[in-house]
Amino acid sequence: MSPDAQPWRPSPVAPHAAGARTGFHRESRSVFHVKHRTHRRLRLRRGATLALLPFLLLLALLSGCTHGLEAPAGWAAPVSDGQQVYVQLQPGVLSAVRIAEGTVQQRWRYPADGDKIKLTAIYGRPIVSGGTVFVAAHSGHVVALDAATGRPLESWRGGPVDLQAHIVATPAFDGSRLYVATDRGDLFAVDAGSGASTRLMAGDGRVWSGVAHRDGVLYLGNLDRRTIRAVDAQTGALRWEQTLSGAALADLQLDGSALIVGSLDRAVQALDTAADGKERWRFGGDGWFAATPLVAEGAVFAATLRGSVYAVDPVSGEQRWQFHRDDLTVRARPALASGVLVVIGRKGDVFGLDPATGTPRWHQTLTDVRIEADPLLHNGALLLVTTKGELVRVAPDSGTVSRLGAAG
Amino acid sequence: MPIGYVWQTFLETPLINVMVALSAICFGSFGIAILVFTVISRAVLFPLTLRTLHSMRKIQEISPKLQEIQKKYSDPRRRSEETMKLYRESGVNPLGCLGPQLVQFPIFIALYQVIRITVATTPESVVGLSNRLYDADFIQHAIPLSTSFLFVDLQANGGILLTAVVFASMWLQQRISTGRTPSTATQSAQQQQMQAMMLWMMPALFSWFVLVAPAGLGLYWASSTVIGIVLQWMFVGPGDFTWGSLVPAVVRRRLGGSPATARRPRPAFAGAGGNASNHPAEGDSEARTTDEGSGDQRQDRRRGNRPRARSTRPAPRSGRRRRHPRG
């Protein structure tokens, strides 16, 4: 031991090396310990990194899974008041456009930049009445807009009405009140003048099919309960309820006293509204009837998601003809214009059929589109809107297609 | 053939139809369908699970020999060779435990997609579901499914209760598994870290996922884990796990009970809840006494500041130490 050796003090790096007696040992041991501990730390660090890697990989995989959730996009059908067309060109935004000479001019959009409200998506067809556009959005908001400016009506003092539930079904309108059914199955009456809302009926399942209204009676299709209900429009009292074997997704159609219902049990049914919804006839198809049936020219035209279009006798429910294409899936309601039944496929196939026989007259294919919304008959042509917000004009007699593009 | 097509055609779409068919059979309840599916999938994977459990049991049996190897050989390569040799001789596959997990993982991912697609929260997804269903009446007519199960909305994100169940069950499974593997002196610091991470991070990760994913997935995972625990308990036993070990040591001491209620002490495992060693040198890899060349040095270090008189050997001179100048 060196006489001038300083008393050893524990190294801050290696405090447990305090048992050393000599300078050499002190020196070399603490160096050894520093090195050893450094190596150990490095090993631990490497171990921790190696252990973390599978977790990070797992985390990335699981995070990847959470992407791709389908957000509601909306399939509101465009409507027109003769001057403007009101259409959802992007999810949750209603636009008023003018279509002239093959161009689309946007007049206004709601919500506009700066509006705090978010409508998420619009499924229900807007209702135009007396210079006002009523919109029920998936966010649960019901809005009354000035058709000229696109701003919310000032008479609705509380602004847009929030019903606190998603809205998919197209509301019914009797001239003074809107009848709005929600995703929870609640039925609300909203005063068109003031925006005051009243709950007519508490819900017990999703209502996605459009509400039908006639003579003070509302007809609702409950998706989860698989029922059709007739409800008093004033009181909300239940008139009758009919259970179906399948859920109703398409809008309900009234044809005289018959209520035509397309459902997910691959059937179209006619219910007798005068006889507590008793089934008049039932027609079975090859797939879900998600498109609203068209009642016109003494026939019920109904299309499935499995490639078939049927013409059915509205009295007996017997099939008149069937048109089938394997790759055709139809969500949009068929349209009858210029004596041609126009059927629009989701993937862009458009067929012009003879309504009497179902024989194809023409066929067009729109590439790179998806069409879910019902078409609008506008100035003698059919106006289609794609999920990307593109407007397409189809001449029903010739099948000529003009892609108008997005609103400028 | 694109992998997306294969995935959809051979895994996702059949699984969608299986789930819808099960729902139709189970009174339209998607929740019961998930539980039935879990039981079926665990039954199908049972041979693999059994193999894993047997493998775990064998590892448990050879753990004294493993400890011996760890003590005997300081050279990592030699130690690894001897360990692998022992595994071979005993017929143990150390990676065998990963089998069911690896098989289950694609099912888990596919099931996530299946639940998301099948419960169809948006009208578009209901319409899209049409193309995925087989052309059978009882499948086609089953839509929409009832997604409410025991007050849980299976299409909504997993709630706190379900998340807690998933966390607790996964933690318990990990705890039982880690209690079975040879711990104490045989484990390196890396292995201990890995175990601690497995014990807490895996449950935490899956709980987070349950919280942000549809509750149906949480239901599947919770039920699958509970079945796994039952199988493990039945075929391998609980290892050193006791229910008493779940009670924190502080509480046990206050209650006057034995501080160590586990079947055997687990000094090297810091994350096991109260059984961690307070003496890092003990149970560490440095505690080896037969390491050639460095054993005495390590023993010295273990003694801390105790006198060196007990050692009769000369100071070890490893190559590493000789590099430093003397004096």
Interface residues (C-beta under 8 A of the other chain):
Chain A: H16 A17 A18 G19 R21 G23 F24 H25 E27 S28 V31 F32 H33 K35 R40 R43 L44 R46 G47 A48 L50 A51 L52 F55 L58 L59 L61 L62 C65 T66 L69 E70 A71 P72 A73 W75 Y123 V168 R206 W208 L223 D224 S245 G246 A247 L249 L264 D265 R266 G287 W288 A290 L305 R306 T329 R331 R346 E372
Chain B: I109 Y112 Q113 R116 T121 T122 P123 E124 S125 V126 V127 G128 S130 N131 D135 D137 Q140 H141 I143 P144 S146 S188 A189 Q190 Q191 Q193 M194 M197 M201 M202 L205 F209 V212 A213 Q297 D300 R301 R303 G304 N305 R306 P307 R308 A315 R320 R321 H324 R326 G327
